[in-house]
């Protein structure tokens, strides 16, 4: 049985095996994942280490 991963920004869900291209981060001690679309849209903010609340 495959675990479902949810994008922390838009709520998109996918089986864990299909999220190899998603971005993961640790924010406030919690692991979060972002789908391809959200990762592309917010790439500069991610690289600048801004918390997602600032996007």
N, CA, C and O atoms as a Maestro MAE file, in Angstrom:
{
 s_m_m2io_version
 :::
 2.0.0
}

f_m_ct {
 s_m_title
 :::
 protein
 m_atom[220] {
  # First column is atom index #
  i_m_mmod_type
  r_m_x_coord
  r_m_y_coord
  r_m_z_coord
  i_m_residue_number
  s_m_chain_name
  s_m_pdb_residue_name
  s_m_pdb_atom_name
  i_m_atomic_number
  :::
  1 25 0.841 -1.182 0.000 1 A "UNK " " N  " 7
  2 3 0.000 0.000 0.000 1 A "UNK " " CA " 6
  3 2 0.885 1.243 0.000 1 A "UNK " " C  " 6
  4 15 1.791 1.361 0.825 1 A "UNK " " O  " 8
  5 25 0.630 2.155 -0.907 2 A "UNK " " N  " 7
  6 3 1.449 3.347 -1.078 2 A "UNK " " CA " 6
  7 2 0.910 4.508 -0.237 2 A "UNK " " C  " 6
  8 15 -0.299 4.715 -0.138 2 A "UNK " " O  " 8
  9 25 1.826 5.246 0.355 3 A "UNK " " N  " 7
  10 3 1.457 6.426 1.140 3 A "UNK " " CA " 6
  11 2 1.134 7.579 0.192 3 A "UNK " " C  " 6
  12 15 1.787 7.738 -0.839 3 A "UNK " " O  " 8
  13 25 0.147 8.369 0.533 4 A "UNK " " N  " 7
  14 3 -0.208 9.541 -0.264 4 A "UNK " " CA " 6
  15 2 0.499 10.759 0.310 4 A "UNK " " C  " 6
  16 15 0.526 10.966 1.523 4 A "UNK " " O  " 8
  17 25 1.074 11.568 -0.589 5 A "UNK " " N  " 7
  18 3 1.763 12.792 -0.199 5 A "UNK " " CA " 6
  19 2 0.908 13.975 -0.651 5 A "UNK " " C  " 6
  20 15 0.358 13.960 -1.753 5 A "UNK " " O  " 8
  21 25 0.796 14.993 0.189 6 A "UNK " " N  " 7
  22 3 -0.015 16.167 -0.110 6 A "UNK " " CA " 6
  23 2 0.872 17.397 -0.192 6 A "UNK " " C  " 6
  24 15 1.733 17.606 0.662 6 A "UNK " " O  " 8
  25 25 0.664 18.209 -1.219 7 A "UNK " " N  " 7
  26 3 1.392 19.467 -1.370 7 A "UNK " " CA " 6
  27 2 0.948 20.408 -0.250 7 A "UNK " " C  " 6
  28 15 -0.246 20.638 -0.058 7 A "UNK " " O  " 8
  29 25 1.912 20.943 0.478 8 A "UNK " " N  " 7
  30 3 1.608 21.817 1.609 8 A "UNK " " CA " 6
  31 2 1.072 23.175 1.167 8 A "UNK " " C  " 6
  32 15 0.534 23.916 1.990 8 A "UNK " " O  " 8
  33 25 1.206 23.515 -0.101 9 A "UNK " " N  " 7
  34 3 0.751 24.820 -0.566 9 A "UNK " " CA " 6
  35 2 -0.624 24.750 -1.237 9 A "UNK " " C  " 6
  36 15 -1.528 25.503 -0.872 9 A "UNK " " O  " 8
  37 25 -0.788 23.851 -2.216 10 A "UNK " " N  " 7
  38 3 -2.045 23.828 -2.979 10 A "UNK " " CA " 6
  39 2 -2.947 22.642 -2.649 10 A "UNK " " C  " 6
  40 15 -4.115 22.641 -3.040 10 A "UNK " " O  " 8
  41 25 -2.436 21.631 -1.939 11 A "UNK " " N  " 7
  42 3 -3.258 20.493 -1.553 11 A "UNK " " CA " 6
  43 2 -3.300 19.347 -2.545 11 A "UNK " " C  " 6
  44 15 -4.007 18.366 -2.312 11 A "UNK " " O  " 8
  45 25 -2.556 19.439 -3.659 12 A "UNK " " N  " 7
  46 3 -2.498 18.347 -4.630 12 A "UNK " " CA " 6
  47 2 -2.002 17.084 -3.935 12 A "UNK " " C  " 6
  48 15 -1.089 17.145 -3.113 12 A "UNK " " O  " 8
  49 25 -2.598 15.945 -4.261 13 A "UNK " " N  " 7
  50 3 -2.195 14.678 -3.666 13 A "UNK " " CA " 6
  51 2 -1.708 13.721 -4.737 13 A "UNK " " C  " 6
  52 15 -2.200 13.727 -5.865 13 A "UNK " " O  " 8
  53 25 -0.722 12.889 -4.367 14 A "UNK " " N  " 7
  54 3 -0.187 11.885 -5.284 14 A "UNK " " CA " 6
  55 2 0.436 10.763 -4.460 14 A "UNK " " C  " 6
  56 15 0.877 10.987 -3.333 14 A "UNK " " O  " 8
  57 25 0.473 9.550 -5.025 15 A "UNK " " N  " 7
  58 3 1.167 8.456 -4.340 15 A "UNK " " CA " 6
  59 2 2.652 8.807 -4.187 15 A "UNK " " C  " 6
  60 15 3.231 9.467 -5.051 15 A "UNK " " O  " 8
  61 25 3.247 8.371 -3.108 16 A "UNK " " N  " 7
  62 3 4.637 8.704 -2.815 16 A "UNK " " CA " 6
  63 2 5.573 8.349 -3.970 16 A "UNK " " C  " 6
  64 15 6.535 9.076 -4.222 16 A "UNK " " O  " 8
  65 25 5.313 7.258 -4.668 17 A "UNK " " N  " 7
  66 3 6.167 6.836 -5.778 17 A "UNK " " CA " 6
  67 2 6.163 7.836 -6.935 17 A "UNK " " C  " 6
  68 15 7.091 7.845 -7.744 17 A "UNK " " O  " 8
  69 25 5.138 8.673 -7.022 18 A "UNK " " N  " 7
  70 3 5.037 9.651 -8.103 18 A "UNK " " CA " 6
  71 2 5.527 11.041 -7.708 18 A "UNK " " C  " 6
  72 15 5.370 11.991 -8.474 18 A "UNK " " O  " 8
  73 25 6.117 11.168 -6.524 19 A "UNK " " N  " 7
  74 3 6.535 12.489 -6.039 19 A "UNK " " CA " 6
  75 2 8.059 12.668 -6.053 19 A "UNK " " C  " 6
  76 15 8.594 13.500 -5.321 19 A "UNK " " O  " 8
  77 25 8.738 11.903 -6.869 20 A "UNK " " N  " 7
  78 3 10.201 11.997 -6.917 20 A "UNK " " CA " 6
  79 2 10.697 13.370 -7.360 20 A "UNK " " C  " 6
  80 15 11.806 13.769 -7.001 20 A "UNK " " O  " 8
  81 25 9.901 14.090 -8.125 21 A "UNK " " N  " 7
  82 3 10.304 15.414 -8.605 21 A "UNK " " CA " 6
  83 2 9.745 16.544 -7.739 21 A "UNK " " C  " 6
  84 15 9.965 17.715 -8.045 21 A "UNK " " O  " 8
  85 25 9.041 16.218 -6.685 22 A "UNK " " N  " 7
  86 3 8.523 17.235 -5.778 22 A "UNK " " CA " 6
  87 2 9.654 17.773 -4.901 22 A "UNK " " C  " 6
  88 15 10.690 17.127 -4.746 22 A "UNK " " O  " 8
  89 25 9.449 18.941 -4.338 23 A "UNK " " N  " 7
  90 3 10.416 19.549 -3.437 23 A "UNK " " CA " 6
  91 2 9.994 19.261 -2.002 23 A "UNK " " C  " 6
  92 15 8.811 19.329 -1.669 23 A "UNK " " O  " 8
  93 25 10.967 18.939 -1.156 24 A "UNK " " N  " 7
  94 3 10.683 18.744 0.261 24 A "UNK " " CA " 6
  95 2 11.507 19.740 1.069 24 A "UNK " " C  " 6
  96 15 12.589 20.152 0.651 24 A "UNK " " O  " 8
  97 25 10.991 20.114 2.211 25 A "UNK " " N  " 7
  98 3 11.681 21.056 3.080 25 A "UNK " " CA " 6
  99 2 11.308 20.756 4.529 25 A "UNK " " C  " 6
  100 15 10.324 20.069 4.802 25 A "UNK " " O  " 8
  101 25 12.101 21.276 5.437 26 A "UNK " " N  " 7
  102 3 11.780 21.189 6.854 26 A "UNK " " CA " 6
  103 2 11.513 22.609 7.332 26 A "UNK " " C  " 6
  104 15 12.403 23.460 7.311 26 A "UNK " " O  " 8
  105 25 10.297 22.853 7.756 27 A "UNK " " N  " 7
  106 3 9.890 24.164 8.250 27 A "UNK " " CA " 6
  107 2 9.388 24.019 9.677 27 A "UNK " " C  " 6
  108 15 8.433 23.289 9.942 27 A "UNK " " O  " 8
  109 25 10.043 24.719 10.587 28 A "UNK " " N  " 7
  110 3 9.666 24.682 12.010 28 A "UNK " " CA " 6
  111 2 9.625 23.256 12.542 28 A "UNK " " C  " 6
  112 15 8.741 22.896 13.319 28 A "UNK " " O  " 8
  113 25 10.598 22.447 12.113 29 A "UNK " " N  " 7
  114 3 10.710 21.078 12.579 29 A "UNK " " CA " 6
  115 2 9.766 20.091 11.926 29 A "UNK " " C  " 6
  116 15 9.699 18.934 12.342 29 A "UNK " " O  " 8
  117 25 9.033 20.525 10.908 30 A "UNK " " N  " 7
  118 3 8.050 19.663 10.247 30 A "UNK " " CA " 6
  119 2 8.437 19.486 8.790 30 A "UNK " " C  " 6
  120 15 8.752 20.464 8.112 30 A "UNK " " O  " 8
  121 25 8.418 18.247 8.293 31 A "UNK " " N  " 7
  122 3 8.730 17.978 6.889 31 A "UNK " " CA " 6
  123 2 7.512 18.285 6.030 31 A "UNK " " C  " 6
  124 15 6.413 17.798 6.297 31 A "UNK " " O  " 8
  125 25 7.718 19.101 4.990 32 A "UNK " " N  " 7
  126 3 6.632 19.457 4.079 32 A "UNK " " CA " 6
  127 2 7.062 19.168 2.647 32 A "UNK " " C  " 6
  128 15 8.253 19.180 2.335 32 A "UNK " " O  " 8
  129 25 6.094 18.911 1.785 33 A "UNK " " N  " 7
  130 3 6.353 18.627 0.378 33 A "UNK " " CA " 6
  131 2 5.574 19.609 -0.482 33 A "UNK " " C  " 6
  132 15 4.478 20.039 -0.121 33 A "UNK " " O  " 8
  133 25 6.164 19.960 -1.640 34 A "UNK " " N  " 7
  134 3 5.525 20.861 -2.586 34 A "UNK " " CA " 6
  135 2 5.535 20.217 -3.962 34 A "UNK " " C  " 6
  136 15 6.559 19.686 -4.393 34 A "UNK " " O  " 8
  137 25 4.389 20.260 -4.661 35 A "UNK " " N  " 7
  138 3 4.269 19.652 -5.985 35 A "UNK " " CA " 6
  139 2 5.142 20.395 -7.001 35 A "UNK " " C  " 6
  140 15 5.673 21.466 -6.708 35 A "UNK " " O  " 8
  141 25 5.282 19.816 -8.191 36 A "UNK " " N  " 7
  142 3 6.101 20.414 -9.247 36 A "UNK " " CA " 6
  143 2 5.673 21.836 -9.567 36 A "UNK " " C  " 6
  144 15 6.510 22.729 -9.697 36 A "UNK " " O  " 8
  145 25 4.370 22.047 -9.695 37 A "UNK " " N  " 7
  146 3 3.853 23.360 -10.072 37 A "UNK " " CA " 6
  147 2 4.179 24.415 -9.019 37 A "UNK " " C  " 6
  148 15 4.669 25.492 -9.357 37 A "UNK " " O  " 8
  149 25 3.917 24.121 -7.764 38 A "UNK " " N  " 7
  150 3 4.209 25.074 -6.694 38 A "UNK " " CA " 6
  151 2 5.714 25.278 -6.551 38 A "UNK " " C  " 6
  152 15 6.166 26.387 -6.265 38 A "UNK " " O  " 8
  153 25 6.483 24.228 -6.745 39 A "UNK " " N  " 7
  154 3 7.937 24.341 -6.660 39 A "UNK " " CA " 6
  155 2 8.470 25.303 -7.711 39 A "UNK " " C  " 6
  156 15 9.329 26.133 -7.415 39 A "UNK " " O  " 8
  157 25 7.966 25.197 -8.939 40 A "UNK " " N  " 7
  158 3 8.409 26.111 -10.004 40 A "UNK " " CA " 6
  159 2 7.993 27.550 -9.723 40 A "UNK " " C  " 6
  160 15 8.777 28.481 -9.906 40 A "UNK " " O  " 8
  161 25 6.767 27.719 -9.280 41 A "UNK " " N  " 7
  162 3 6.239 29.056 -9.024 41 A "UNK " " CA " 6
  163 2 7.001 29.775 -7.907 41 A "UNK " " C  " 6
  164 15 7.204 30.987 -7.976 41 A "UNK " " O  " 8
  165 25 7.419 29.039 -6.890 42 A "UNK " " N  " 7
  166 3 8.021 29.653 -5.709 42 A "UNK " " CA " 6
  167 2 9.508 29.316 -5.546 42 A "UNK " " C  " 6
  168 15 10.038 29.354 -4.435 42 A "UNK " " O  " 8
  169 25 10.168 28.990 -6.643 43 A "UNK " " N  " 7
  170 3 11.559 28.568 -6.592 43 A "UNK " " CA " 6
  171 2 12.474 29.597 -5.938 43 A "UNK " " C  " 6
  172 15 13.290 29.232 -5.091 43 A "UNK " " O  " 8
  173 25 12.362 30.860 -6.301 44 A "UNK " " N  " 7
  174 3 13.234 31.888 -5.721 44 A "UNK " " CA " 6
  175 2 13.041 32.015 -4.217 44 A "UNK " " C  " 6
  176 15 14.015 32.178 -3.482 44 A "UNK " " O  " 8
  177 25 11.824 31.945 -3.759 45 A "UNK " " N  " 7
  178 3 11.564 32.035 -2.323 45 A "UNK " " CA " 6
  179 2 12.157 30.823 -1.597 45 A "UNK " " C  " 6
  180 15 12.698 30.956 -0.499 45 A "UNK " " O  " 8
  181 25 12.052 29.643 -2.216 46 A "UNK " " N  " 7
  182 3 12.622 28.442 -1.609 46 A "UNK " " CA " 6
  183 2 14.144 28.545 -1.519 46 A "UNK " " C  " 6
  184 15 14.736 28.228 -0.487 46 A "UNK " " O  " 8
  185 25 14.762 28.986 -2.599 47 A "UNK " " N  " 7
  186 3 16.220 29.119 -2.595 47 A "UNK " " CA " 6
  187 2 16.683 30.177 -1.602 47 A "UNK " " C  " 6
  188 15 17.782 30.071 -1.058 47 A "UNK " " O  " 8
  189 25 15.865 31.189 -1.359 48 A "UNK " " N  " 7
  190 3 16.186 32.226 -0.390 48 A "UNK " " CA " 6
  191 2 15.887 31.807 1.040 48 A "UNK " " C  " 6
  192 15 16.048 32.600 1.967 48 A "UNK " " O  " 8
  193 25 15.446 30.547 1.227 49 A "UNK " " N  " 7
  194 3 15.144 29.978 2.542 49 A "UNK " " CA " 6
  195 2 14.024 30.706 3.271 49 A "UNK " " C  " 6
  196 15 13.998 30.732 4.501 49 A "UNK " " O  " 8
  197 25 13.094 31.300 2.518 50 A "UNK " " N  " 7
  198 3 11.945 31.955 3.141 50 A "UNK " " CA " 6
  199 2 10.920 30.903 3.540 50 A "UNK " " C  " 6
  200 15 10.680 29.961 2.784 50 A "UNK " " O  " 8
  201 25 10.315 31.046 4.708 51 A "UNK " " N  " 7
  202 3 9.237 30.152 5.102 51 A "UNK " " CA " 6
  203 2 8.075 30.321 4.135 51 A "UNK " " C  " 6
  204 15 7.881 31.404 3.583 51 A "UNK " " O  " 8
  205 25 7.315 29.280 3.926 52 A "UNK " " N  " 7
  206 3 6.216 29.323 2.967 52 A "UNK " " CA " 6
  207 2 5.167 30.371 3.311 52 A "UNK " " C  " 6
  208 15 4.432 30.809 2.425 52 A "UNK " " O  " 8
  209 25 5.075 30.782 4.563 53 A "UNK " " N  " 7
  210 3 4.098 31.817 4.919 53 A "UNK " " CA " 6
  211 2 4.422 33.156 4.248 53 A "UNK " " C  " 6
  212 15 3.553 34.025 4.182 53 A "UNK " " O  " 8
  213 25 5.640 33.343 3.752 54 A "UNK " " N  " 7
  214 3 6.041 34.589 3.085 54 A "UNK " " CA " 6
  215 2 5.800 34.560 1.585 54 A "UNK " " C  " 6
  216 15 5.953 35.589 0.927 54 A "UNK " " O  " 8
  217 25 5.430 33.417 1.024 55 A "UNK " " N  " 7
  218 3 5.218 33.339 -0.421 55 A "UNK " " CA " 6
  219 2 3.910 33.968 -0.736 55 A "UNK " " C  " 6
  220 15 3.516 34.021 -1.901 55 A "UNK " " O  " 8
  :::
 }
 m_bond[219] {
  # First column is bond index #
  i_m_from
  i_m_to
  i_m_order
  :::
  1 1 2 1
  2 2 3 1
  3 3 4 2
  4 3 5 1
  5 5 6 1
  6 6 7 1
  7 7 8 2
  8 7 9 1
  9 9 10 1
  10 10 11 1
  11 11 12 2
  12 11 13 1
  13 13 14 1
  14 14 15 1
  15 15 16 2
  16 15 17 1
  17 17 18 1
  18 18 19 1
  19 19 20 2
  20 19 21 1
  21 21 22 1
  22 22 23 1
  23 23 24 2
  24 23 25 1
  25 25 26 1
  26 26 27 1
  27 27 28 2
  28 27 29 1
  29 29 30 1
  30 30 31 1
  31 31 32 2
  32 31 33 1
  33 33 34 1
  34 34 35 1
  35 35 36 2
  36 35 37 1
  37 37 38 1
  38 38 39 1
  39 39 40 2
  40 39 41 1
  41 41 42 1
  42 42 43 1
  43 43 44 2
  44 43 45 1
  45 45 46 1
  46 46 47 1
  47 47 48 2
  48 47 49 1
  49 49 50 1
  50 50 51 1
  51 51 52 2
  52 51 53 1
  53 53 54 1
  54 54 55 1
  55 55 56 2
  56 55 57 1
  57 57 58 1
  58 58 59 1
  59 59 60 2
  60 59 61 1
  61 61 62 1
  62 62 63 1
  63 63 64 2
  64 63 65 1
  65 65 66 1
  66 66 67 1
  67 67 68 2
  68 67 69 1
  69 69 70 1
  70 70 71 1
  71 71 72 2
  72 71 73 1
  73 73 74 1
  74 74 75 1
  75 75 76 2
  76 75 77 1
  77 77 78 1
  78 78 79 1
  79 79 80 2
  80 79 81 1
  81 81 82 1
  82 82 83 1
  83 83 84 2
  84 83 85 1
  85 85 86 1
  86 86 87 1
  87 87 88 2
  88 87 89 1
  89 89 90 1
  90 90 91 1
  91 91 92 2
  92 91 93 1
  93 93 94 1
  94 94 95 1
  95 95 96 2
  96 95 97 1
  97 97 98 1
  98 98 99 1
  99 99 100 2
  100 99 101 1
  101 101 102 1
  102 102 103 1
  103 103 104 2
  104 103 105 1
  105 105 106 1
  106 106 107 1
  107 107 108 2
  108 107 109 1
  109 109 110 1
  110 110 111 1
  111 111 112 2
  112 111 113 1
  113 113 114 1
  114 114 115 1
  115 115 116 2
  116 115 117 1
  117 117 118 1
  118 118 119 1
  119 119 120 2
  120 119 121 1
  121 121 122 1
  122 122 123 1
  123 123 124 2
  124 123 125 1
  125 125 126 1
  126 126 127 1
  127 127 128 2
  128 127 129 1
  129 129 130 1
  130 130 131 1
  131 131 132 2
  132 131 133 1
  133 133 134 1
  134 134 135 1
  135 135 136 2
  136 135 137 1
  137 137 138 1
  138 138 139 1
  139 139 140 2
  140 139 141 1
  141 141 142 1
  142 142 143 1
  143 143 144 2
  144 143 145 1
  145 145 146 1
  146 146 147 1
  147 147 148 2
  148 147 149 1
  149 149 150 1
  150 150 151 1
  151 151 152 2
  152 151 153 1
  153 153 154 1
  154 154 155 1
  155 155 156 2
  156 155 157 1
  157 157 158 1
  158 158 159 1
  159 159 160 2
  160 159 161 1
  161 161 162 1
  162 162 163 1
  163 163 164 2
  164 163 165 1
  165 165 166 1
  166 166 167 1
  167 167 168 2
  168 167 169 1
  169 169 170 1
  170 170 171 1
  171 171 172 2
  172 171 173 1
  173 173 174 1
  174 174 175 1
  175 175 176 2
  176 175 177 1
  177 177 178 1
  178 178 179 1
  179 179 180 2
  180 179 181 1
  181 181 182 1
  182 182 183 1
  183 183 184 2
  184 183 185 1
  185 185 186 1
  186 186 187 1
  187 187 188 2
  188 187 189 1
  189 189 190 1
  190 190 191 1
  191 191 192 2
  192 191 193 1
  193 193 194 1
  194 194 195 1
  195 195 196 2
  196 195 197 1
  197 197 198 1
  198 198 199 1
  199 199 200 2
  200 199 201 1
  201 201 202 1
  202 202 203 1
  203 203 204 2
  204 203 205 1
  205 205 206 1
  206 206 207 1
  207 207 208 2
  208 207 209 1
  209 209 210 1
  210 210 211 1
  211 211 212 2
  212 211 213 1
  213 213 214 1
  214 214 215 1
  215 215 216 2
  216 215 217 1
  217 217 218 1
  218 218 219 1
  219 219 220 2
  :::
 }
}
